[in-house]
Amino acid sequence: MKKFQCDIVTLPAYRAMGMKWNGPYSDVSQLKEVIHTMEHRVEELKGVINPNIQLGLSYHTRNDGFEHYSVFEVKRTQPLLEGMVEIDVPEMTYFVTTHQKGEMIGQTYEQIKQWLAESEYTPFQDSSRQFYDPLPIKHERYPKDRDLLDPHFEILIPVTTK
């Protein structure tokens, strides 16, 4: 197993716009359609900040699945478009690592859980919501040029000190 590379960074608040999916793990194939659709709808966002980085924001607020926002960061002036949602992400401190091509995504997340368990950090939980996953909030940044069958992407887990 290669050495695990990670950073702890605080990122400013931002606004994102795109499409929301909320469902059970058994319907996750529908999520792929939402992500694919949003990949093409980015052209409609005149106020997009980086059209080459698609964001996947997952919140494990269901015991049988999760809610997911397939979005792009946008300027405050971007009007909400039909069929889209907006989400305001507050300033947060994140554990950041990269999932590499050729590796198992589940294994990458297991390494993250192990690293956090041994660190001074714990996954952030919004106290106003119920979560059902040891990593309750997962933010992923997908480069436009990723291989959909064997993707590489950045993983950001909101954290707080223990």
Contact map, one row per residue, 1 for C-alpha under 8 A:
111000000000000000000000000000000000000000000000000000000000000000000000000000000000000000000000000000000000000000000000000000000000000000000000000000000000000000
111100000000000000000000000000000000000000000000000000000000000000000000000000000000000000000000000000000000000000000000000000000000000000000000000000000000000000
111110000000000000000000000000000000000000000000000000000000000000000000000000000000000000000000000000000000000000000000000000000000000000000000000000000000000000
011111000000000000000000000000000000000000000000000000000000000000000000000000000000000000000000000000000000001000000000000000000000000000000000000000000000000000
001111100000000000000000000000000000000000000000000000000000000000000000000000000000000000000000110000000000000000000000000000000000000000000000000000000000000000
000111110000000000000000000000000000000000000000000000000000000000000000000000000000000000000011110000000000000000000000000000000000000000000000000000000000000000
000011111000000000000000000000000000000000000000000000000000000000000000000000000000000000000011100000000000000000000000000000000000000000000000000000000000000000
000001111100000000000000000000000000000000000000000000000000000000000000000000000000000000001111000000000000000000000000000000000000000000000000000000000000000000
000000111110000000000000000000000000000000000000000000000000000000000000000000000000000000001111000000000000000000000000000000000000000000000000000000000000000000
000000011111000000000000000000000000000000000000000000000000000000000000000000000000000000111100000000000000000000000000000000000000000000000000000000000000000000
000000001111100000000000000000000000000000000000000000000000000000000000000000000000000000111100000000000000000000000000000000000000000000000000000000000000000000
000000000111110000000000000000000000000000000000000000000000000000000000000000000000000001110000000000000000000000000000000000000000000000000000000000000000000000
000000000011111000000000000000000000000000000000000000000000000000000000000000000000000111110000000000000000000000000000000000000000000000000000000000000000000000
000000000001111100000000000000000000000000000000000000000000000000000000110000000000000111100000000000000000000000000000000000000000000000000000000000000000000000
000000000000111110000000000000000000000000000000000000000000000000000000111100000000011110000000000000000000000000000000000000000000000000000000000000000000000000
000000000000011111000000000000000000000000000000000000000000000000000011110000000000011110000000000000000000000000000000000000000000000000000000000000000000000000
000000000000001111100000000000000000000000000000000000000000000000000011110000010001111000000000000000000000000000000000000000000000000000000000000000000000000000
000000000000000111110000000000000000010001000000000000000000000000001111000000000001110000000000000000000000000000000000000000000000000000000000000000000000000000
000000000000000011111000000000000110010000000000000000000000000000001110000000000011100000000000000000000000000000000000000000000000000000000000000000000000000000
000000000000000001111100000000000100000000000000000000000000000000111100000000000001100000000000000000000000000000000000000000000000000000000000000000000000000000
000000000000000000111110000000100100000000000000000000000000000000111100000000000000000000000000000000000000000000000000000000000000000000000000000000000000000000
000000000000000000011111000000000000000000000000000000000000000011110000000000000000000000000000000000000000000000000000000000000000000000000000000000000000000000
000000000000000000001111101100000000000000000000000000000000000111100000000000000000000000000000000000000000000000000000000000000000000000000000000000000000000000
000000000000000000000111111100000000000000000000000000000000010111000000000000000000000000000000000000000000000000000000000000000000000000000000000000000000000000
000000000000000000000011111100000000000000000000000000000000000111000000000000000000000000000000000000000000000000000000000000000000000000000000000000000000000000
000000000000000000000001111110000000000000000000000000000000000010000000000000000000000000000000000000000000000000000000000000000000000000000000000000000000000000
000000000000000000000011111111100000000000000000000000000000000000000000000000000000000000000000000000000000000000000000000000000000000000000000000000000000000000
000000000000000000000011111111110000000000000000000000000000000000000000000000000000000000000000000000000000000000000000000000000000000000000000000000000000000000
000000000000000000000000011111111000000000000000000000000000000000000000000000000000000000000000000000000000000000000000000000000000000000000000000000000000000000
000000000000000000000000001111111100000000000000000000000000000000000000000000000000000000000000000000000000000000000000000000000000000000000000000000000000000000
000000000000000000001000001111111110000000000000000000000000000000000000000000000000000000000000000000000000000000000000000000000000000000000000000000000000000000
000000000000000000000000000111111111000000000000000000000000000000000000000000000000000000000000000000000000000000000000000000000000000000000000000000000000000000
000000000000000000000000000011111111100000000000000000000000000000000000000000000000000000000000000000000000000000000000000000000000000000000000000000000000000000
000000000000000000111000000001111111110000000000000000000000000000000100000000000000000000000000000000000000000000000000000000000000000000000000000000000000000000
000000000000000000100000000000111111111000000000000000000000000000000100000000000000000000000000000000000000000000000000000000000000000000000000000000000000000000
000000000000000000000000000000011111111100000000000000000000000000000000000000000000000000000000000000000000000000000000000000000000000000000000000000000000000000
000000000000000000000000000000001111111110000000000000000000000000000000000000000000000000000000000000000000000000000000000000000000000000000000000000000000000000
000000000000000001100000000000000111111111000000000000000000000000000110000000000000000000000000000000000000000000000000000000000000000000000000000000000000000000
000000000000000000000000000000000011111111000000000001000000000000000000000000000000000000000000000000000000000000000000000000000000000000000000000000000000000000
000000000000000000000000000000000001111111100000000000000000000000000000000000000000000000000000000000000000000000000000000000000000000000000000000000000000000000
000000000000000000000000000000000000111111111000000000000000000000000000000000000000000000000000000000000000000000000000000000000000000000000000000000000000000000
000000000000000001000000000000000000011111111001001000000000000000000001000000000000000000000000000000000000000000000000000000000000000000000000000000000000000000
000000000000000000000000000000000000000111111100001000000000000000000000000000000000000000000000000000000000000000000000000000000000000000000000000000000000000000
000000000000000000000000000000000000000011111100000000000000000000000000000000000000000000000000000000000000000000000000000000000000000000000000000000000000000000
000000000000000000000000000000000000000011111111000000000000000000000000010001000000000000000000000000000000000000000000000000000000000000000000000000000000000000
000000000000000000000000000000000000000000111111000000000000000000000000000001000000000000000000000000000000000000000000000000000000000000000000000000000000000000
000000000000000000000000000000000000000000001111100000000000000000000000011111000000000000000000000000000000000000000000000000000000000000000000000000000000000000
000000000000000000000000000000000000000001001111111000000000000000000001111001000000000000000000000000000000000000000000000000000000000000000000000000000000000000
000000000000000000000000000000000000000000000011111000000000000000000001111000000000000000000000000000000000000000000000000000000000000000000000000000000000000000
000000000000000000000000000000000000000000000001111110000000000000000001100000000000000000000000000000000000000000000000000000000000000000000000000000000000000000
000000000000000000000000000000000000000001100001111111000000000000000001000000000000000000000000000000000000000000000000000000000000000000000001000000000000000000
000000000000000000000000000000000000000000000000011111000000000000000000000000000000000000000000000000000000000000000000000000000000000000000011000000000000000000
000000000000000000000000000000000000000000000000011111100000000000000001000000000000000000000000000000000000000000000000000000000000000000001111000000000000000000
000000000000000000000000000000000000001000000000001111110000000000000111000000000000000000000000000000000000000000000000000000000000000000001111000000000000000000
000000000000000000000000000000000000000000000000000011111000000000001111100000000000000000000000000000000000000000000000000000000000000000111100000000000000000000
000000000000000000000000000000000000000000000000000001111100000000011110000000000000000000000000000000000000000000000000000000000000000001111100000000000000000000
000000000000000000000000000000000000000000000000000000111110000000011110000000000000000000000000000000000000000000000000000000000000000011110000000000000000000000
000000000000000000000000000000000000000000000000000000011111000001111000000000000000000000000000000000000000000000000000000000000000000011100000000000000000000000
000000000000000000000000000000000000000000000000000000001111100001110000000000000000000000000000000000000000000000000000000000000010000111000000000000000000000000
000000000000000000000000000000000000000000000000000000000111111011100000000000000000000000000000000000000000000000000000000000000011100110000000000000000000000000
000000000000000000000000000000000000000000000000000000000011111011100000000000000000000000000000000000000000000000000000000000001111000100000000000000000000000000
000000000000000000000001000000000000000000000000000000000001111111100000000000000000000000000000000000000000000000000000000000000111000000000000000000000000000000
000000000000000000000000000000000000000000000000000000000001111111000000000000000000000000000000000000000000000000000000000000000011000000000000000000000000000000
000000000000000000000011100000000000000000000000000000000000011111000000000000000000000000000000000000000000000000000000000000000000000000000000000000000000000000
000000000000000000000111110000000000000000000000000000000001111111100000000000000000000000000000000000000000000000000000000000000000000000000000000000000000000000
000000000000000000000111100000000000000000000000000000000111111111110000000000000000000000000000000000000000000000000000000000000000000000000000000000000000000000
000000000000000000011110000000000000000000000000000000000111110011111000000000000000000000000000000000000000000000000000000000000000000000000000000000000000000000
000000000000000000011100000000000000000000000000000000011110000001111100000000000000000000000000000000000000000000000000000000000000000000000000000000000000000000
000000000000000001111000000000000000000000000000000000111100000000111110000000000000000000000000000000000000000000000000000000000000000000000000000000000000000000
000000000000000001111000000000000110010000000000000001111000000000011111000000000000000000000000000000000000000000000000000000000000000000000000000000000000000000
000000000000000111100000000000000000010000000000000001111000000000001111100000000000000000000000000000000000000000000000000000000000000000000000000000000000000000
000000000000000111000000000000000000000001000001111011100000000000000111110000000000000000000000000000000000000000000000000000000000000000000000000000000000000000
000000000000011110000000000000000000000000000001110000100000000000000011111000000000000000000000000000000000000000000000000000000000000000000000000000000000000000
000000000000011110000000000000000000000000001011100000000000000000000001111101000000000000000000000000000000000000000000000000000000000000000000000000000000000000
000000000000001000000000000000000000000000000011100000000000000000000000111111000000000000000000000000000000000000000000000000000000000000000000000000000000000000
000000000000001000000000000000000000000000000010000000000000000000000000011111000000000000000000000000000000000000000000000000000000000000000000000000000000000000
000000000000000000000000000000000000000000000010000000000000000000000000001111100000000000000000000000000000000000000000000000000000000000000000000000000000000000
000000000000000000000000000000000000000000001111000000000000000000000000011111110000000000000000000000000000000000000000000000000000000000000000000000000000000000
000000000000000000000000000000000000000000000000000000000000000000000000000011111000000000000000000000000000000000000000000000000000000000000000000000000000000000
000000000000000010000000000000000000000000000000000000000000000000000000000001111101110000000000000000000000000000000000000000000000000000000000000000000000000000
000000000000000000000000000000000000000000000000000000000000000000000000000000111111100000000000000000000000000000000000000000000000000000000000000000000000000000
000000000000000000000000000000000000000000000000000000000000000000000000000000011111000000000000000000000000000000000000000000000000000000000000000000000000000000
000000000000000000100000000000000000000000000000000000000000000000000000000000001111100000000000000000000000000000000000000000000000000000000000000000000000000000
000000000000000011110000000000000000000000000000000000000000000000000000000000011111110000000000000000000000000000000000000000000000000000000000000000000000000000
000000000000000011110000000000000000000000000000000000000000000000000000000000011011111000000000000000000000000000000000000000000000000000000000000000000000000000
000000000000001111000000000000000000000000000000000000000000000000000000000000010001111100000000000000000000000000000000000000000000000000000000000000000000000000
000000000000001110000000000000000000000000000000000000000000000000000000000000000000111110000000000000000000000000000000000000000000000000000000000000000000000000
000000000000111100000000000000000000000000000000000000000000000000000000000000000000011111000000000000000000000000000000000000000000000000000000000000000000000000
000000000000111100000000000000000000000000000000000000000000000000000000000000000000001111100000000000000000000000000000000000000000000000000000000000000000000000
000000000001110000000000000000000000000000000000000000000000000000000000000000000000000111110000000000000000000000000000000000000000000000000000000000000000000000
000000000111110000000000000000000000000000000000000000000000000000000000000000000000000011111000000000000000000000000000000000000000000000000000000000000000000000
000000000111100000000000000000000000000000000000000000000000000000000000000000000000000001111100000000000000000000000000000000000000000000000000000000000000011000
000000011110000000000000000000000000000000000000000000000000000000000000000000000000000000111110000000000000000000000000000000000000000000000000000000000000011100
000000011110000000000000000000000000000000000000000000000000000000000000000000000000000000011111000000000000000000000000000000000000000000000000000000000001111000
000001111000000000000000000000000000000000000000000000000000000000000000000000000000000000001111100000000000000000000000000000000000000000000000000000000011111000
000001111000000000000000000000000000000000000000000000000000000000000000000000000000000000000111110000000000000000000000000000000000000000000000000000000111100000
000011100000000000000000000000000000000000000000000000000000000000000000000000000000000000000011111000000000000000000000000000000000000000000000000000000111000000
000011000000000000000000000000000000000000000000000000000000000000000000000000000000000000000001111100000000000000000000000000000000000000000000000000011110000000
000000000000000000000000000000000000000000000000000000000000000000000000000000000000000000000000111110101001000000000000000000000000000000000000000000111110000000
000000000000000000000000000000000000000000000000000000000000000000000000000000000000000000000000011111100000000000000000000000000000000000000000000000111000000000
000000000000000000000000000000000000000000000000000000000000000000000000000000000000000000000000001111100000000000000000000000000000000000000000000001110000000000
000000000000000000000000000000000000000000000000000000000000000000000000000000000000000000000000000111110000000000000000000000000000000000000000000001000000000000
000000000000000000000000000000000000000000000000000000000000000000000000000000000000000000000000001111111011000000000000000000000000000000000000000000000000000000
000000000000000000000000000000000000000000000000000000000000000000000000000000000000000000000000000001111111000000000000000000000000000000000000000000000000000000
000000000000000000000000000000000000000000000000000000000000000000000000000000000000000000000000001000111111100000000000000000000000000000000000000000000000000000
000000000000000000000000000000000000000000000000000000000000000000000000000000000000000000000000000000011111110000000000000000000000000000000000000000000000000000
000000000000000000000000000000000000000000000000000000000000000000000000000000000000000000000000000000111111111000000000000000000000000000000000000000000000000000
000000000000000000000000000000000000000000000000000000000000000000000000000000000000000000000000001000111111111100000000000000000000000000000000000000000000000000
000000000000000000000000000000000000000000000000000000000000000000000000000000000000000000000000000000001111111110000000000000000000000000000000000000000000000000
000000000000000000000000000000000000000000000000000000000000000000000000000000000000000000000000000000000111111111000000000000000000000000000000000000000000000000
000100000000000000000000000000000000000000000000000000000000000000000000000000000000000000000000000000000011111111100000000000000000000000000000000000000000000000
000000000000000000000000000000000000000000000000000000000000000000000000000000000000000000000000000000000001111111110000000000000000000000000000000000000000000000
000000000000000000000000000000000000000000000000000000000000000000000000000000000000000000000000000000000000111111111000000000000000011000000000000000000000000000
000000000000000000000000000000000000000000000000000000000000000000000000000000000000000000000000000000000000011111111100000000000000000000000000000000000000000000
000000000000000000000000000000000000000000000000000000000000000000000000000000000000000000000000000000000000001111111110000000000000000000000000000000000000000000
000000000000000000000000000000000000000000000000000000000000000000000000000000000000000000000000000000000000000111111111111000000000000000000000000000000000000000
000000000000000000000000000000000000000000000000000000000000000000000000000000000000000000000000000000000000000011111110110000000000000000000000000000000000000000
000000000000000000000000000000000000000000000000000000000000000000000000000000000000000000000000000000000000000001111111000000000000000000000000000000000000000000
000000000000000000000000000000000000000000000000000000000000000000000000000000000000000000000000000000000000000000111111110000000000000000000000000000000000000000
000000000000000000000000000000000000000000000000000000000000000000000000000000000000000000000000000000000000000000010111110000000000000000000000000000000000000011
000000000000000000000000000000000000000000000000000000000000000000000000000000000000000000000000000000000000000000011011111000000000000000000000000000000000001111
000000000000000000000000000000000000000000000000000000000000000000000000000000000000000000000000000000000000000000011011111100000000000000000000000000000000001111
000000000000000000000000000000000000000000000000000000000000000000000000000000000000000000000000000000000000000000010000111110000000011110000000000000000000111100
000000000000000000000000000000000000000000000000000000000000000000000000000000000000000000000000000000000000000000000000011111000000000110000000000000000000111100
000000000000000000000000000000000000000000000000000000000000000000000000000000000000000000000000000000000000000000000000001111101010000110000000000000000000000000
000000000000000000000000000000000000000000000000000000000000000000000000000000000000000000000000000000000000000000000000000111111000000000000000000000000000000000
000000000000000000000000000000000000000000000000000000000000000000000000000000000000000000000000000000000000000000000000000011111100000000000000000000000000000000
000000000000000000000000000000000000000000000000000000000000000000000000000000000000000000000000000000000000000000000000000001111100000000000000000000000000000000
000000000000000000000000000000000000000000000000000000000000100000000000000000000000000000000000000000000000000000000000000011111110000000000000000000000000000000
000000000000000000000000000000000000000000000000000000000000110000000000000000000000000000000000000000000000000000000000000000111111000000000000000000000000000000
000000000000000000000000000000000000000000000000000000000011111000000000000000000000000000000000000000000000000000000000000010001111100100000000000000000000000000
000000000000000000000000000000000000000000000000000000000001111000000000000000000000000000000000000000000000000000000000000000000111110100000000000000000000000000
000000000000000000000000000000000000000000000000000000000001000000000000000000000000000000000000000000000000000000000000000000000011111100000000000000000000000000
000000000000000000000000000000000000000000000000000000000000000000000000000000000000000000000000000000000000000010000000001000000001111100000000000000000000000000
000000000000000000000000000000000000000000000000000000000000000000000000000000000000000000000000000000000000000010000000001000000000111111000000000000000000100000
000000000000000000000000000000000000000000000000000000000011100000000000000000000000000000000000000000000000000000000000001110000011111111000000000000000000000000
000000000000000000000000000000000000000000000000000000001111000000000000000000000000000000000000000000000000000000000000001110000000001111100000000000000000110000
000000000000000000000000000000000000000000000000000000011110000000000000000000000000000000000000000000000000000000000000000000000000001111110000000000000011110000
000000000000000000000000000000000000000000000000000000111100000000000000000000000000000000000000000000000000000000000000000000000000000011111000000000000011100000
000000000000000000000000000000000000000000000000000000111000000000000000000000000000000000000000000000000000000000000000000000000000000001111100000000001111000000
000000000000000000000000000000000000000000000000000011110000000000000000000000000000000000000000000000000000000000000000000000000000000000111110000000001110000000
000000000000000000000000000000000000000000000000000011110000000000000000000000000000000000000000000000000000000000000000000000000000000000011111010000011100000000
000000000000000000000000000000000000000000000000000111000000000000000000000000000000000000000000000000000000000000000000000000000000000000001111110000011000000000
000000000000000000000000000000000000000000000000001111000000000000000000000000000000000000000000000000000000000000000000000000000000000000000111110000000000000000
000000000000000000000000000000000000000000000000000000000000000000000000000000000000000000000000000000000000000000000000000000000000000000000011111000000000000000
000000000000000000000000000000000000000000000000000000000000000000000000000000000000000000000000000000000000000000000000000000000000000000000111111101111000000000
000000000000000000000000000000000000000000000000000000000000000000000000000000000000000000000000000000000000000000000000000000000000000000000000111111110000000000
000000000000000000000000000000000000000000000000000000000000000000000000000000000000000000000000000000000000000000000000000000000000000000000000011111100000000000
000000000000000000000000000000000000000000000000000000000000000000000000000000000000000000000000000000000000000000000000000000000000000000000000001111100000000000
000000000000000000000000000000000000000000000000000000000000000000000000000000000000000000000000000011000000000000000000000000000000000000000000011111110000000000
000000000000000000000000000000000000000000000000000000000000000000000000000000000000000000000000001110000000000000000000000000000000000000000000011111111000000000
000000000000000000000000000000000000000000000000000000000000000000000000000000000000000000000000011110000000000000000000000000000000000000000110011001111100000000
000000000000000000000000000000000000000000000000000000000000000000000000000000000000000000000000011100000000000000000000000000000000000000011110010000111110000000
000000000000000000000000000000000000000000000000000000000000000000000000000000000000000000000001111000000000000000000000000000000000000000011100000000011111000000
000000000000000000000000000000000000000000000000000000000000000000000000000000000000000000000011111000000000000000000000000000000000000001111000000000001111100000
000000000000000000000000000000000000000000000000000000000000000000000000000000000000000000000111100000000000000000000000000000000000000001110000000000000111110000
000000000000000000000000000000000000000000000000000000000000000000000000000000000000000000000111000000000000000000000000001100000000001011100000000000000011111000
000000000000000000000000000000000000000000000000000000000000000000000000000000000000000000011110000000000000000000000000001100000000000011000000000000000001111100
000000000000000000000000000000000000000000000000000000000000000000000000000000000000000000011110000000000000000000000000111100000000000000000000000000000000111110
000000000000000000000000000000000000000000000000000000000000000000000000000000000000000000001000000000000000000000000000111100000000000000000000000000000000011111
000000000000000000000000000000000000000000000000000000000000000000000000000000000000000000000000000000000000000000000001110000000000000000000000000000000000001111
000000000000000000000000000000000000000000000000000000000000000000000000000000000000000000000000000000000000000000000001110000000000000000000000000000000000000111
